[in-house]
Amino acid sequence: MAGRSRTGRSGAEASATDVRPADAAWRTPTFRRLDARLDTVVGGRTATQLEGLRVRTVGDLLHLVPRRYFAGTELSDLSTLEPDEEVAVLAEVRSVRAHNLPSAGQHTGRKPRLEVVVTDRRGYLTLTFFGAPHLIRYWEKDLRVGARGLFAGKVRIFNNAFQLSHPDFVILGDDGAVIGGAARNEDMAAIAGSALVPIYPQTGKLRTWTIGSCVGLALGSVEGLPDPLPDSVREAAGVVDLGSALRGVHQPTTRDEQHRGLDRLRFDEAFALQLTMARRRADAAAHGAIARPRRPGGLLEAFDARLPFRLTAGQQEIGEELFAELAGTAPMQRLLQGEVGSGKTLVALRAMLAVVDAGGQAALLAPTEVLAAQHRQTIARMLGDLAEGGTLGAAEHSTDVVLLTGSLPAARRRDALARVASGEAGLVVGTHALLSEDVAFADLGLVVVDEQHRFGVEQRAALGAKAVAGSGARPHVLVMTATPIPRSVAMTVFGDLETSTLSELPAGRAEVSTVVVDVRRQPAWVDRAWHRVREEVAAGHQAYVVCARISSTPPPSAAARARALEEGDEAGFEPEDAPPAVAVEDLYAELSAGPLDGLAVEMLHGGLPSEEKDAVMARFAAGETDVLVATTVIEVGVDVPNATVMVICDADRFGISQLHQLRGRIGRGGHTGVCLLLTTAVPGTPARDRLDAVASTRDGFALAEVDLEQRREGDVLGSSQSGRRSSLRLLRVLDDADLIDAARGLAERCVADPELADHPGLADVVTDVERKAAGDWLERT
């Protein structure tokens, strides 16, 4: 598996560009059949409906694991029902009553209905049926008091009680066999008659038994499916073959059979990801990198001599670690994580300068234009005249620092591209614009990716591929994050990287206290928050006010919303039934004319033109602005040491790591700070628990564990790592850390084993992961 892929290209190149048709002839029989389009098995209409569950192929459907199972003798827990939820419950009939049935020869003028109350012997659920009198009497025969049945429909609230209106149902005997109601739905009868009844996630008009029937067709289409994994891998993992696993998950006869099937599918997910990561590590090592050793008397040495402070022990240790790897011919692939304000940017800049000294270029990829501009300004300020390469009077060993973003005017962009392509620009800072096809480097030696949680493997692979065309070598890669990563996540999200951690903060960082303000129960505290802002300004300091969105009106187009999301201007926890979050534009107007009247107040958000954003930040950094009302564009990288107070409105709309990042913008200059979290969240709710956790500690690693417990891991191979979308379907990195670790070890052995290097099943496991990851990324970009 090591070295080049079977297509003759590297894993990174193949993943970013080689999205092949699912039924290509080179696929092994297993993957050709699993990649078959779903409409060829279940029909076009049903296949379209299943897309709502991210199910597009036979394999997708067979990996759609039931949410739960129950035997025909078990009753569902009715206390878990939620309004507007599509459910299938096993319950016992408690009472039956017909309404508006006409006597012989008479008409009531009202629609006949049957009202049935079912129970789990603890709670109750009402079922209401409408129909002609003969249907009402027909249903009464099946729905007798004491009968047990499977009832399915959408939960509604009527007269303050949960109700299913006209649900589908079957009646079950003592042994779980269907004895009534089957005429209404054959698919439901088939699934209800199973030894264990699988209950699938539902979407639209597709109820669980319809999905179960589709699964049955899919299982039939892959009968005799060869296993993609070699016997030795299955034996080492202690899992059953794939065919047995799929039958055990979807048509189990015992709980043990179902558990063994699920164990195999969970292992497959962990192993496929770890095998892909191991292949990428081996692939990068096989390509090699150009050694970039430190050069005495160069730019790095000149920069170090000008530093007005001593590096922390951690910064020195990790710096030496990076220099040693940069001097080697194996490409560095390292994750640098550390607390907010721990000095990661300084460590990265010193590595970038070492590469420039060695004749190469270094690129810094940032997630937003505001952050990219901040990085460019910070680097230029730290370097001074060392950043004036190519100009008259520039210092010896100086270089040029170029900013490249999507909104640059055409003339400035042409000039920036020319300086990057010629090698005149040793340091290049940019956003996703660096990934564009027209961006060419003279000699890209180091890629630094800031705030990795905004990017993914595919994005850094695309930037790294820009160095392949010239020499065939790979650039060194340094990934930074101020969102601490638990080891279980690092094995998964950053499986192709080694990890370094900056655990200490530089001297001079001040204490920041955090207070949760309940705006409903403590309205006077809100007024006090604005008084506190005025007090800090009067003391010569500055303040941030953070909002979850730009405007009280929605963006006019999908493109505008996409731009807002790109700049981090949408919170990730907006409840559907919650009142609208406070908007920057509205609060800016309110504060300027009210509580903060007389102060220099400005607003900043991702919807502003690039030049205006830069000007606003420049004025705030220079101390000309007292209060900055902003979205989360100030979340990372913004460094204004004079800012001492932050008010976060609708704080419950943000995630833990986002709140921790925002809080890190204050207390950076030796002055104590205060962060006020304004919320309407009720104590005891998950939203309030998030805020209380943030208020209780500034330990980012402890908060990362809490955050991970509350949310999914995010998309591992793509750019969306917010938790709302995860490429992990079955794994939870906290619960399955041991499985992921074991899969990683087994994957490394497979990559190193010459007998398995050309195994078609393992090669296709990797290709399948990369193809799907590349497809997701291409869809988003």
Secondary structure, 3 states (H helix, E strand, C coil): CCCCCCCCCCHHHHHHHCCCCCCCCCCCHHHHHHCCECHHHHCHHHHHHHHHHCCCEHHHHHCCCCCEEEECCCCCCHHHCCCCCEEEEEEEEEEEEEECCCCCCCCCCCCCEEEEEEECCCCEEEEEEECCHHHHHHHHHHCCCCCEEEEEEEEEEECCEEEEECCEEEEECCCCCEEECHHHCHHHHHHHCCCEEEECCCECCECHHHHHHHHHHHHHHCCCCCCCCCHHHHHHHCCCCHHHHHHHHHCCCCHHHHHHHHHHHHHHHHHHHHHHHHHHHHHHHHHCCCCCCCCCCCHHHHHHHHCCCCCCHHHHHHHHHHHHHHCCCCCCEEEEEECCCCCHHHHHHHHHHHHHHCCCEEEEECCCHHHHHHHHHHHHHHHHHHHECCCCCCCCCCCEEEEECCCCCHHHHHHHHHHHHHCCEEEEEECHHHHCCCCCCCCEEEEEECCHHHCCHHHHHHHHHHHHHHHCCCCEEEEEECCCCCHHHHHHHCCCCEEEEECCCCCCCCCEEEEEEECCCCHHHHHHHHHHHHHHHHCCCEEEEECCECCCCCCCCHHHHHHHHHCCCCCCCCCCCCCCCCEHHHHHHHHHHCCCCCCCEEEECCCCCHHHHHHHHHHHHCCCCCEEEECHHHCCCCCCCCEEEEEECCHHHCCHHHHHHHHCCCCCCCCCEEEEEEECCCCCCHHHHHHHHHHHCCCHHHHHHHHHHHCCCCCCCCCCCCCCCCCCCCCCCCCCHHHHHHHHHHHHHHHHCHHHCCCHHHHHHHHHHHHHHHHHHHHHC
